[in-house]
Amino acid sequence: MVLTYHAWRRKHQLSKRLPFAAELVSATVLAGVAIAGIRSSTLIAADRAATTVQPRVWEFTEWSALPNYRSDFVKLAAELSRQQYDNARVLATFDQQLGIWWVAFQKGYLFIPDPVLSNAPDNVVEERTLQLLYLIGASPDFLVVREEPMRSVR
């Protein structure tokens, strides 16, 4: 839109017939389109922020969506932002969204390095995953891959 406006302006700049009126109309149209786009984006963002269901699609049917994930996440982030956690530097979690929030906004570290974002070797990621499973009382069998065919996600 901006490029079209500038191209039109260059073309009509040589002929000084209606420069102010034409520029006023073009600027008004350009501003109207920009405002409509910003409003539309804001409405979409507000709708998504108001949705409390976790937006992930799980591959396994027994892992249903968490209906209060967003509101619970906001409460947990507020709790971990309190002054009493200022000296806490390492977070042990299996929740990737919480982990990224911790690293990005709390300038902390993760007990289980993110395998995609970290250069930690696989054996470190695997060992710490097993340690955290042990600490929370879970069985390492949780990590066993099922022999079920994968469903297509749309």
C-alpha positions as CSV (number, residue, x, y, z in Angstrom):
1,M,0.0,0.0,0.0
2,V,2.8,2.4,0.9
3,L,4.8,1.5,-2.2
4,T,1.7,2.1,-4.4
5,Y,1.1,5.4,-2.7
6,H,4.7,6.5,-3.4
7,A,4.7,5.3,-7.0
8,W,1.4,7.2,-7.6
9,R,2.9,10.3,-5.9
10,R,6.0,10.2,-8.1
11,K,3.9,9.8,-11.2
12,H,1.6,12.8,-10.3
13,Q,4.3,15.0,-8.8
14,L,5.3,16.3,-12.2
15,S,1.8,17.5,-13.0
16,K,0.9,19.9,-10.2
17,R,-2.8,19.8,-11.0
18,L,-4.3,18.7,-7.6
19,P,-1.4,17.8,-5.4
20,F,-2.8,18.7,-2.0
21,A,-6.3,17.2,-2.6
22,A,-5.0,14.1,-4.1
23,E,-2.4,13.6,-1.4
24,L,-5.0,14.2,1.3
25,V,-7.3,11.5,-0.3
26,S,-4.5,9.0,-0.7
27,A,-3.2,9.6,2.9
28,T,-6.8,9.2,4.2
29,V,-7.3,5.9,2.3
30,L,-3.8,4.7,3.4
31,A,-4.6,5.6,7.1
32,G,-8.0,3.9,6.9
33,V,-6.6,0.7,5.5
34,A,-3.8,0.7,8.2
35,I,-6.3,1.3,11.0
36,A,-8.6,-1.4,9.7
37,G,-5.7,-3.9,9.6
38,I,-4.5,-2.9,13.1
39,R,-8.1,-3.2,14.5
40,S,-8.6,-6.6,12.9
41,S,-5.3,-7.8,14.3
42,T,-6.1,-6.5,17.8
43,L,-9.5,-8.2,17.8
44,I,-7.9,-11.5,16.8
45,A,-5.2,-11.2,19.5
46,A,-7.9,-10.3,22.1
47,D,-10.0,-13.3,21.1
48,R,-7.0,-15.6,21.4
49,A,-5.9,-14.1,24.7
50,A,-9.4,-14.6,26.1
51,T,-9.4,-18.3,25.1
52,T,-8.4,-20.4,28.1
53,V,-8.0,-23.8,26.3
54,Q,-4.5,-24.8,25.6
55,P,-4.1,-24.4,21.8
56,R,-2.0,-27.6,21.3
57,V,-3.4,-30.6,19.5
58,W,-2.1,-33.7,21.2
59,E,-1.2,-36.8,19.2
60,F,-2.4,-39.2,21.8
61,T,-6.1,-39.2,22.6
62,E,-5.6,-39.7,26.3
63,W,-3.9,-36.4,26.5
64,S,-6.8,-34.0,26.2
65,A,-6.5,-30.2,26.0
66,L,-6.1,-28.5,29.3
67,P,-9.2,-26.2,29.7
68,N,-7.6,-23.7,32.0
69,Y,-4.0,-23.7,30.8
70,R,-3.8,-20.0,30.0
71,S,-5.3,-18.7,33.2
72,D,-3.3,-21.2,35.2
73,F,-0.1,-20.2,33.3
74,V,-0.8,-16.5,34.1
75,K,-1.3,-17.3,37.8
76,L,1.9,-19.4,37.9
77,A,3.9,-16.8,36.1
78,A,2.7,-14.1,38.5
79,E,3.6,-16.4,41.4
80,L,7.1,-17.1,40.0
81,S,7.6,-13.3,39.4
82,R,7.2,-12.6,43.2
83,Q,10.2,-11.3,45.1
84,Q,10.7,-14.5,47.1
85,Y,11.8,-16.2,43.8
86,D,14.4,-13.6,42.9
87,N,17.3,-15.8,43.8
88,A,15.8,-18.9,42.1
89,R,17.8,-19.4,38.9
90,V,16.9,-22.9,37.7
91,L,13.4,-24.2,36.9
92,A,12.6,-27.9,36.5
93,T,9.6,-28.3,34.2
94,F,8.3,-30.4,31.4
95,D,6.2,-27.5,30.2
96,Q,7.9,-25.9,27.2
97,Q,5.9,-22.7,27.3
98,L,6.7,-22.2,31.0
99,G,10.3,-23.0,30.4
100,I,10.6,-20.5,27.6
101,W,8.9,-17.8,29.7
102,W,11.4,-18.6,32.6
103,V,14.4,-18.2,30.3
104,A,13.1,-15.1,28.5
105,F,11.5,-13.1,31.2
106,Q,13.1,-14.3,34.4
107,K,16.6,-14.7,32.9
108,G,16.8,-18.1,34.4
109,Y,18.0,-21.5,33.4
110,L,16.2,-24.8,32.7
111,F,17.1,-28.1,34.6
112,I,16.1,-30.0,31.4
113,P,17.8,-28.1,28.5
114,D,15.5,-27.6,25.5
115,P,16.8,-30.2,22.9
116,V,16.1,-27.8,20.0
117,L,17.4,-24.6,21.5
118,S,20.3,-25.9,23.6
119,N,23.7,-27.4,22.5
120,A,23.6,-29.7,25.5
121,P,24.4,-33.3,24.5
122,D,21.5,-35.8,24.3
123,N,22.8,-37.8,27.3
124,V,22.5,-34.7,29.6
125,V,18.9,-34.0,28.4
126,E,18.0,-37.7,28.9
127,E,19.6,-38.0,32.3
128,R,18.0,-34.9,33.6
129,T,14.6,-35.9,32.3
130,L,14.9,-39.2,34.1
131,Q,16.0,-37.4,37.3
132,L,13.0,-35.1,37.2
133,L,10.6,-38.0,36.6
134,Y,12.2,-39.6,39.6
135,L,11.8,-36.4,41.7
136,I,8.1,-36.1,40.9
137,G,7.4,-39.7,41.4
138,A,6.7,-40.6,37.8
139,S,7.8,-43.8,36.1
140,P,10.3,-43.7,33.2
141,D,7.8,-45.9,31.4
142,F,6.0,-42.6,30.7
143,L,8.6,-42.0,28.0
144,V,7.9,-45.3,26.2
145,V,6.7,-44.7,22.7
146,R,3.4,-46.5,21.9
147,E,3.2,-48.7,18.8
148,E,0.0,-46.9,17.7
149,P,-0.2,-45.4,14.2
150,M,0.1,-41.6,14.2
151,R,-3.1,-39.7,13.5
152,S,-2.9,-36.9,11.0
153,V,-3.2,-33.5,12.6
154,R,-5.1,-30.9,10.6
